[in-house]
Every structure is written in C-alpha cells, then in structure tokens.
Amino acid sequence: MNADSKASRDVNPGGIDPDSPIHPDRALVPEVIRVNESRVRRGFWPKIRRVASRIPFATDALAVWRCAQDPATPRTAKALMVAALAYFVLPTDTLPDFLGVVGFTDDAAVFTALLALIGKHLKPEHREAAVADLARLRGED
C-alpha cells in the first residue's frame, strides 16, 4: 500500500504532496490539517525571520500564529489559521515571494480574509505577544 492509496478522497487527487497547495475548501479535513500543521511547524519561524522587516502584515501573521497555538482557540478557527499560515510558508504560491513586496500581496489578502472570518478569536495577549515577537525579530528589544 502506498501513500496514494491511503490518501483520503477529500485531499488532492493522487494523495498529498506536502509541497503543493491544497484546495482551500479542504482546510478542515483532518489529514489536511495535519499536513498544514507540519508545514507551519517546519516553515513559519524561518520564513517570518527572513521577511518580518519587509512585510506590513508581520504582526498579523505572528498574532495568528500565537492564536493558533492557544489551546482555548476553537478547533475550526485554529484549522483555518493553520491553513493561512501554511499558505504563507508554502514556497510556491500565486505570487512568488521573490517579487519583493508585490510577491506578498496574495499572502496579505489571505490574512485579511482570515481576520475577517475568525479575527474575534485573536485576544489582546496574542497581539501583544506578536508585537513583542516582531520587536525581537527586528532587533528592537
């Protein structure tokens, strides 16, 4: 039995490729959540360290990461947050990040939509921790 035959029918046809995008309407499928969590675990901090000084939504990304780590955050909201963070760390996306600020506009749009949907779950302590994280990353602490 190979990975293709074990994959849920709700995931990309042919199984899961952890380096390719997963269709957004599948963000709440348990196997997809696991793949997204793995992507975020491996890629979030390295990427945010590289780009924090260049992207205007760095505080939002860090606040979403903090909220997704909070055990009090509802599972559905957490799954959507992790999906947005996974898209952020994915090396191949709609607008490649190497295009500079323009390359992050798709990521910014994803975070804007996410915050409109689940922003009520972001607590002041998530935002405060994000501001502190960003200050540390930028060497301002």
Secondary structure in CASP SS format (residue, H / E / C, confidence):
PFRMAT SS
TARGET T0000
AUTHOR 0000-0000-0000
METHOD secondary structure of the structure
MODEL  1
M C 1.00
N C 1.00
A H 1.00
D H 1.00
S H 1.00
K H 1.00
A C 1.00
S C 1.00
R C 1.00
D C 1.00
V C 1.00
N C 1.00
P C 1.00
G C 1.00
G C 1.00
I C 1.00
D C 1.00
P C 1.00
D C 1.00
S C 1.00
P C 1.00
I C 1.00
H C 1.00
P H 1.00
D H 1.00
R H 1.00
A C 1.00
L C 1.00
V C 1.00
P H 1.00
E H 1.00
V H 1.00
I H 1.00
R H 1.00
V H 1.00
N H 1.00
E H 1.00
S H 1.00
R H 1.00
V H 1.00
R H 1.00
R H 1.00
G H 1.00
F H 1.00
W H 1.00
P H 1.00
K H 1.00
I H 1.00
R H 1.00
R H 1.00
V H 1.00
A C 1.00
S C 1.00
R C 1.00
I C 1.00
P C 1.00
F C 1.00
A H 1.00
T H 1.00
D H 1.00
A H 1.00
L H 1.00
A H 1.00
V H 1.00
W H 1.00
R H 1.00
C H 1.00
A H 1.00
Q H 1.00
D C 1.00
P C 1.00
A C 1.00
T C 1.00
P C 1.00
R H 1.00
T H 1.00
A H 1.00
K H 1.00
A H 1.00
L H 1.00
M H 1.00
V H 1.00
A H 1.00
A H 1.00
L H 1.00
A H 1.00
Y H 1.00
F H 1.00
V H 1.00
L C 1.00
P C 1.00
T C 1.00
D C 1.00
T C 1.00
L C 1.00
P C 1.00
D H 1.00
F H 1.00
L H 1.00
G H 1.00
V H 1.00
V H 1.00
G H 1.00
F H 1.00
T H 1.00
D H 1.00
D H 1.00
A H 1.00
A H 1.00
V H 1.00
F H 1.00
T H 1.00
A H 1.00
L H 1.00
L H 1.00
A H 1.00
L H 1.00
I H 1.00
G H 1.00
K H 1.00
H H 1.00
L C 1.00
K C 1.00
P H 1.00
E H 1.00
H H 1.00
R H 1.00
E H 1.00
A H 1.00
A H 1.00
V H 1.00
A H 1.00
D H 1.00
L H 1.00
A H 1.00
R H 1.00
L H 1.00
R C 1.00
G C 1.00
E C 1.00
D C 1.00
END
